[in-house]
């Protein structure tokens, strides 16, 4: 499955990063993305408890069938809101129901790429993938993806059905795919879709004081934004900003250029609530950055220089993808 190199992660329009924008502002951003030629929209059952899919559906309806045909529409199932935390549910009956609900909320008859949002460790991944394969046969979805999985889980899933994409976190400060997934996807002809490629706003220099984040912002619970780790991480930002100036681009664009440099099969899906930042992100696809400068960026912001794990222990336990903490 051919995916555009840069898509739009829609989560922040309804979910996770504090107070989301109004529906009118969310629609304005999505319409700007569609008008600006964005090639993929990425949403999920989880985001806003379905509200994000409804928002994307309204934007698609206003864009018209011709624009919809040009676009890769991606969504996810198998992860739903729970009491204080999301809950993985990969049972086939749950996924069948969620695919149908996604189609209804999005207002479409076909979703191009549908991910298992998280592997439910109580359910063999083959059972979950089998249910999505049924949806492919029924014409409800075009291809199957997996999110936050390990190489072992990818290979198990591939025994059941073709896997078109793996969506794992990947950025300069989250190098987990380099523990095997980057090479495994390249070798198998599977797209590696990097979520949070700008390090949850860190590499855009958008976060200067984690205490100023909204009360319900998920970054407040992430170790790298905590007082014991934040000062060491913030100390990297002046040199990072200087590298971007040297490259002749913004810090966000440099972060995206580095992710895209990791392989032709790597796709980035930055999220934003700002139309100006949206245009900035889209322009990153066409940047030409010197390889030596990209290498210096990779040395400045790396597992060895970033302080703290990407998730707190409880959240980490629910994620299957390879972890530096596991191999330390």
PEVENDA-V339789 format. One record per helix or strand of 2 or more residues. SS is the DSSP state (hx for helix, st for strand). FROM is the first residue (numbers start at 1). LEN is the number of residues. If there is no record, write none. Layout:
[[SS:FROM:LEN] [SS:FROM:LEN]]
This chain:
[[st:8:2] [hx:11:3] [hx:23:13] [st:40:3] [hx:47:17] [hx:65:6] [st:72:6] [st:79:2] [st:87:2] [hx:92:15] [st:111:6] [hx:125:13] [st:141:7] [hx:151:8] [st:165:5] [hx:176:4] [hx:181:8] [st:191:5] [hx:202:3] [hx:210:3] [hx:218:4] [hx:223:3] [hx:227:8] [hx:237:11] [hx:251:10] [st:266:4] [hx:275:12] [hx:291:10] [hx:313:5] [hx:324:4]]
